[in-house]
């Protein structure tokens, strides 16, 4: 990953900035078109803050029709577009270029319909993740995907990156909870894919669209599944003397056929950082923590926790804290939910997002530590252990170019390790620019070309989210496209 390898901006587009902005203002009211340098500065980066570029302009449409009009115009004048939701992407998925217009979805923020009978909700794509649960919880329902950034991240970004969260072990990630989308193509065409039903005829365009990282179009609305809240839920906090022992415990729980709603992992550095920030009551004399939550009727919860605790003790658990009540349960989760933000208070970091077979956890956790310590860097491991979705936070000083280079190399080696043990480059953060140049480590050249052909079907001029996902030197046989 290197900022210098981003596509070179087209100077002819930059020279036409005034006329392009005038065209945008003819479509949208003035306050929805952002042009001043100070205001554009807020859109120069996403959560991968080591890289920044000021966009040509920013527009904030309020409806599907406005998105369609904007994209149709930008297609006509051949200006690149960077879709942007809440800007929480950790892989650089929303980084702009100097010749691009950022099309933000933040003003598409309405819950349009809730259907308890059919267990669906229709929302605009700028609605935050947690807002869906708030909109349906009075009826005894919730929206299952719960990324750690769920207070800020929106459905548009969740769909773009196929986000998951702590409870994805049982309920799945975004694609498992998405029924339909309204998507605007680059030429202004509006597509309705799927709908308020649990399966749809024909090709699975919904599955194709989910996780497509803004390469095909801009999502403006979504139909999602809502799920009845369980009768009860309770977590247990398990502490271990080593990360390897915690990894063995995770693999043993899965192998035993138990399906917790979540299994979350934190190592010693993460524990100390989170505890200093939240005072959640985490033990400081352990090397690794697991948070395992189960749900159901009280008898079912008790039986599952009994089995899990027995497995944990057999795996070497030296600390066991079962939540005694709702307040205690919230405290156990508080430290985990605040871990990323707490880490940002003390250090810059790059958050990786590889996925591995759960049986490889003990080996991979040891190798991650070796990779980072070998470069003189610290790493804080916080991740969804139940489905093998790793989130190592590599700590570094962003003002030190040497440390940034080391952090990037460590991240690259960790992702390659994930692929080598049978996993993949990304679980829920997407490819963005972070993993773009590693795509050849995961895919053969003909596989990348086939993916690029699919993009060309939706975006013939390659104007949507340039510089993301595909290696910049990928050779596309025009005749085959």
C-alpha positions, 0 to 999 in steps of 0.5 A, a space after each residue: 500500500 502506497 499513496 504514490 500508487 494511486 491513479 494520477 489525477 487528470 489535469 484536464 478535469 481539474 482545469 474544468 472544476 468551475 464548470 463542473 461545479 456549476 453543473 452540479 449546482 444546477 442539479 442540487 441546491 447550493 448547500 448540498 454542493 460543497 466546494 470551499 477548501 475548508 469544507 472539502 477538508 472533512 472529506 479528504 480521508 476516511 478512517 485510514 487517516 494516513 492518506 489524504 487527498 482533497 476532492 474536486 467537490 462534494 455533493 450530498 443528495 437527499 433522494 434516489 432521484 438526486 443521486 441519479 441526476 448527479 451520476 448521469 451528469 458526471 458520466 456525461 462529463 467523464 468525472 470520477 466519483 467516490 461514493 462515501 457513506 460515514 467515512 468509517 472505512 478502515 481500508 481506504 475505501 472512501 479515499 477521494 482523488 483530486 479529480 473526483 467528486 465525492 457523492 455522500 449518502 449522509 442526507 439519505 437518513 430516513 427509516 422508510 418502513 417497518 413491517 413486523 409481519 414480514 420481518 423487514 425494514 426499508 431504510 435509506 442508505 445513510 441510516 446508521 446501523 444502530 438506528 435500525 435496531 432503535 426503530 424496531 426494538 419497541 416491537 421486540 425486534 433487532 437488526 443483527 449485524 453490529 460492527 464496532 462502529 455501529 453508532 456511526 457507520 451506515 447501511 451504505 457502507 455496511 453493504 459496500 464492505 459486507 460488514 459483520 460485527 460481534 454477533 455475526 457468528 450466529 446471525 451472519 454478516 450483512 449479506 445474510 441480513 439483506 433482502 434488497 437494494 435500490 442502486 443507481 448506476 453511473 449513467 443514472 439508471 436506477 435498479 431495484 434488486 431483490 425486495 421484501 421477500 427471502 429469495 428472488 428469481 434469476 441471478 443473485 445480483 444482490 449477492 454480487 452487489 453486496 461487498 462490491 465497494 462502490 464499484 457498481 453503483 451507489 446504494 440509496 435504499 435497502 430492505 433488511 431482515 429484522 429478527 425477534 429479540 432472544 428471550 435472554 442473553 448472557 456473556 462470560 469473560 474468560 482469561 488465559 495465560 497465553 494467546 495460544 491457549 485462548 485460540 485452542 479454546 475457541 477452536 474447541 468450542 466450535 468443534 464441540 458443536 456449540 454455536 454462541 452468538 459471539 466469541 470475541 478476543 482481546 490480547 493483553 495490550 488491548 485489555 490494558 488499553 480498554 480497561 484504562 479507558 472504560 474501567 470495565 473490570 477486566 483482569 490485568 494479570 492475563 495475556 488474553 481474554 475471550 468474551 463468549 455470549 450465548 442466548 435463548 431460554 434461561 435453562 438453555 443459556 445455563 447449559 451452554 455456559 456450563 459446557 463452554 466454561 468446562 471447555 475453557 478450564 480444560 483449555 487453561 482458563 485462569 479467570 472466569 467471570 459469568 455475567 450476573 445481571 444485565 449491568 454486568 453484561 454491559 460492563 463486559 461488552 463495554 471494554 470490547 466495544 470501546 477498544 478501537 477508540 481507546 486504542 486511538 487515544 494512545 497511538 496511531 494504528 493500522 487495523 488489519 482484517 484478514 480471515 482464517 480457519 478457526 483451527 489456525 488461530 493458535 498458530 496465526 496469533 503467535 506468528 502475528 506477534 513475531 511479525 510485528 515484534 520483528 519490526 520493532 512494533 507493538 500489535 493489539 489483537 481485537 477480533 471476532 474469534 468465532 468466525 476467524 475474522 482477525 483485527 490486529 491493530 498495528 501501533 505506530 507513529 504516523 509522523 514517522 515515515 519509517 514507522 509507517 513503512 514498517 507498519 504497512 509491511 507488517 500488515 502485508 505479511 499478516 494478510 499473506 499469512 492469512 491466505 497461506 493458512 487457507 483464509 482470505 485477505 478481508 472479512 468485513 473491511 473490504 479491499 479499498 487501497 489497503 489490500 488492492 496490491 495484495 489481490 494477486 496474492 489471493 487471486 490468479 490473473 484471469 480471476 481478476 480480469 473476470 472480476 474487472 469484466 463484471 465491473 465494466 458491465 455496470 460502469 463502462 468508463 470505470 468512473 466509480 471509486 477509481 484506484 480501489 480493489 483492482 491492481 492499477 496495472 491490471 491488463 484488461 483485454 478490451 475485445 473481451 470486455 
